[in-house]
């Protein structure tokens, strides 16, 4: 490959990367690429939030596994005891 064509490729890559990094986009994490709601992502984020709220009393890993198993169809609500009851545990002192 000639030196000038290598330079042209490098310049093109630099320009393209600058265009991509300076373009402002708005992201909505609740929407997936197909335009529907990302229930799995919402489910896992809710598990993380409940883990922060309840600490060792909440089994976040088991909650996330349930999200994957049920494909986000059962979304835990940290303020609804019925939705998080399967993931709560009693810590013995």
TORDOKOL-630658 format. One record per residue (C-alpha): residue in three letters; x, y, z. Coordinates in nm, 2 decimals, m for minus. Example, Ala and Ser with C-alpha at 12.3 -4.5 7.8 and 13.67 -1.06 7.14 Angstrom:
BEGIN
<node><r>ALA</r><px>1.23</px><py>m0.45</py><pz>0.78</pz></node>
<node><r>SER</r><px>1.37</px><py>m0.11</py><pz>0.71</pz></node>
END
This chain:
BEGIN
<node><r>UNK</r><px>0.00</px><py>0.00</py><pz>0.00</pz></node>
<node><r>UNK</r><px>0.14</px><py>0.34</py><pz>m0.09</pz></node>
<node><r>UNK</r><px>0.23</px><py>0.59</py><pz>0.17</pz></node>
<node><r>UNK</r><px>m0.04</px><py>0.84</py><pz>0.06</pz></node>
<node><r>UNK</r><px>m0.32</px><py>0.58</py><pz>0.08</pz></node>
<node><r>UNK</r><px>m0.21</px><py>0.48</py><pz>0.43</pz></node>
<node><r>UNK</r><px>m0.23</px><py>0.84</py><pz>0.53</pz></node>
<node><r>UNK</r><px>m0.57</px><py>0.88</py><pz>0.37</pz></node>
<node><r>UNK</r><px>m0.70</px><py>0.58</py><pz>0.57</pz></node>
<node><r>UNK</r><px>m0.56</px><py>0.71</py><pz>0.90</pz></node>
<node><r>UNK</r><px>m0.71</px><py>1.06</py><pz>0.83</pz></node>
<node><r>UNK</r><px>m1.05</px><py>0.90</py><pz>0.75</pz></node>
<node><r>UNK</r><px>m1.04</px><py>0.69</py><pz>1.07</pz></node>
<node><r>UNK</r><px>m0.95</px><py>1.00</py><pz>1.28</pz></node>
<node><r>UNK</r><px>m1.23</px><py>1.20</py><pz>1.12</pz></node>
<node><r>UNK</r><px>m1.49</px><py>0.93</py><pz>1.17</pz></node>
<node><r>UNK</r><px>m1.39</px><py>0.87</py><pz>1.54</pz></node>
<node><r>UNK</r><px>m1.41</px><py>1.25</py><pz>1.60</pz></node>
<node><r>UNK</r><px>m1.76</px><py>1.26</py><pz>1.45</pz></node>
<node><r>UNK</r><px>m1.87</px><py>0.97</py><pz>1.66</pz></node>
<node><r>UNK</r><px>m1.73</px><py>1.10</py><pz>1.98</pz></node>
<node><r>UNK</r><px>m1.87</px><py>1.46</py><pz>1.94</pz></node>
<node><r>UNK</r><px>m2.22</px><py>1.36</py><pz>1.83</pz></node>
<node><r>UNK</r><px>m2.47</px><py>1.41</py><pz>2.11</pz></node>
<node><r>UNK</r><px>m2.72</px><py>1.14</py><pz>2.16</pz></node>
<node><r>UNK</r><px>m2.99</px><py>1.09</py><pz>2.41</pz></node>
<node><r>UNK</r><px>m3.02</px><py>0.75</py><pz>2.56</pz></node>
<node><r>UNK</r><px>m3.32</px><py>0.60</py><pz>2.72</pz></node>
<node><r>UNK</r><px>m3.21</px><py>0.28</py><pz>2.90</pz></node>
<node><r>UNK</r><px>m3.56</px><py>0.15</py><pz>2.94</pz></node>
<node><r>UNK</r><px>m3.59</px><py>0.11</py><pz>2.56</pz></node>
<node><r>UNK</r><px>m3.42</px><py>m0.16</py><pz>2.37</pz></node>
<node><r>UNK</r><px>m3.30</px><py>m0.13</py><pz>2.01</pz></node>
<node><r>UNK</r><px>m3.62</px><py>m0.26</py><pz>1.86</pz></node>
<node><r>UNK</r><px>m3.82</px><py>0.02</py><pz>2.03</pz></node>
<node><r>UNK</r><px>m3.98</px><py>m0.20</py><pz>2.30</pz></node>
<node><r>UNK</r><px>m3.92</px><py>m0.18</py><pz>2.67</pz></node>
<node><r>UNK</r><px>m3.61</px><py>m0.35</py><pz>2.80</pz></node>
<node><r>UNK</r><px>m3.78</px><py>m0.55</py><pz>3.08</pz></node>
<node><r>UNK</r><px>m3.47</px><py>m0.76</py><pz>3.16</pz></node>
<node><r>UNK</r><px>m3.26</px><py>m0.45</py><pz>3.21</pz></node>
<node><r>UNK</r><px>m3.53</px><py>m0.29</py><pz>3.43</pz></node>
<node><r>UNK</r><px>m3.56</px><py>m0.61</py><pz>3.63</pz></node>
<node><r>UNK</r><px>m3.19</px><py>m0.63</py><pz>3.70</pz></node>
<node><r>UNK</r><px>m3.16</px><py>m0.26</py><pz>3.79</pz></node>
<node><r>UNK</r><px>m3.45</px><py>m0.31</py><pz>4.03</pz></node>
<node><r>UNK</r><px>m3.27</px><py>m0.60</py><pz>4.19</pz></node>
<node><r>UNK</r><px>m2.96</px><py>m0.39</py><pz>4.23</pz></node>
<node><r>UNK</r><px>m3.17</px><py>m0.11</py><pz>4.39</pz></node>
<node><r>UNK</r><px>m3.33</px><py>m0.35</py><pz>4.63</pz></node>
<node><r>UNK</r><px>m2.99</px><py>m0.49</py><pz>4.72</pz></node>
<node><r>UNK</r><px>m2.87</px><py>m0.14</py><pz>4.81</pz></node>
<node><r>UNK</r><px>m3.19</px><py>m0.07</py><pz>5.01</pz></node>
<node><r>UNK</r><px>m3.20</px><py>m0.40</py><pz>5.21</pz></node>
<node><r>UNK</r><px>m2.83</px><py>m0.50</py><pz>5.21</pz></node>
<node><r>UNK</r><px>m2.76</px><py>m0.85</py><pz>5.34</pz></node>
<node><r>UNK</r><px>m3.14</px><py>m0.92</py><pz>5.38</pz></node>
<node><r>UNK</r><px>m3.19</px><py>m0.92</py><pz>5.01</pz></node>
<node><r>UNK</r><px>m3.04</px><py>m1.19</py><pz>4.78</pz></node>
<node><r>UNK</r><px>m2.96</px><py>m0.98</py><pz>4.47</pz></node>
<node><r>UNK</r><px>m2.79</px><py>m1.26</py><pz>4.28</pz></node>
<node><r>UNK</r><px>m3.09</px><py>m1.48</py><pz>4.31</pz></node>
<node><r>UNK</r><px>m3.31</px><py>m1.19</py><pz>4.20</pz></node>
<node><r>UNK</r><px>m3.10</px><py>m1.13</py><pz>3.89</pz></node>
<node><r>UNK</r><px>m3.10</px><py>m1.50</py><pz>3.81</pz></node>
<node><r>UNK</r><px>m3.49</px><py>m1.49</py><pz>3.83</pz></node>
<node><r>UNK</r><px>m3.48</px><py>m1.19</py><pz>3.59</pz></node>
<node><r>UNK</r><px>m3.28</px><py>m1.39</py><pz>3.34</pz></node>
<node><r>UNK</r><px>m3.49</px><py>m1.71</py><pz>3.39</pz></node>
<node><r>UNK</r><px>m3.82</px><py>m1.54</py><pz>3.34</pz></node>
<node><r>UNK</r><px>m3.68</px><py>m1.29</py><pz>3.08</pz></node>
<node><r>UNK</r><px>m3.78</px><py>m0.98</py><pz>3.29</pz></node>
<node><r>UNK</r><px>m4.15</px><py>m1.08</py><pz>3.31</pz></node>
<node><r>UNK</r><px>m4.15</px><py>m1.06</py><pz>3.69</pz></node>
<node><r>UNK</r><px>m4.00</px><py>m0.72</py><pz>3.79</pz></node>
<node><r>UNK</r><px>m3.93</px><py>m0.68</py><pz>4.16</pz></node>
<node><r>UNK</r><px>m4.06</px><py>m0.36</py><pz>4.33</pz></node>
<node><r>UNK</r><px>m3.86</px><py>m0.27</py><pz>4.64</pz></node>
<node><r>UNK</r><px>m4.17</px><py>m0.12</py><pz>4.80</pz></node>
<node><r>UNK</r><px>m4.39</px><py>m0.42</py><pz>4.73</pz></node>
<node><r>UNK</r><px>m4.31</px><py>m0.70</py><pz>4.98</pz></node>
<node><r>UNK</r><px>m4.50</px><py>m0.96</py><pz>4.77</pz></node>
<node><r>UNK</r><px>m4.27</px><py>m0.90</py><pz>4.47</pz></node>
<node><r>UNK</r><px>m3.95</px><py>m0.93</py><pz>4.66</pz></node>
<node><r>UNK</r><px>m4.05</px><py>m1.19</py><pz>4.93</pz></node>
<node><r>UNK</r><px>m3.87</px><py>m1.47</py><pz>4.74</pz></node>
<node><r>UNK</r><px>m3.54</px><py>m1.28</py><pz>4.76</pz></node>
<node><r>UNK</r><px>m3.55</px><py>m1.18</py><pz>5.13</pz></node>
<node><r>UNK</r><px>m3.37</px><py>m1.38</py><pz>5.39</pz></node>
<node><r>UNK</r><px>m3.35</px><py>m1.36</py><pz>5.77</pz></node>
<node><r>UNK</r><px>m3.01</px><py>m1.30</py><pz>5.91</pz></node>
<node><r>UNK</r><px>m2.94</px><py>m1.48</py><pz>6.23</pz></node>
<node><r>UNK</r><px>m2.74</px><py>m1.28</py><pz>6.49</pz></node>
END
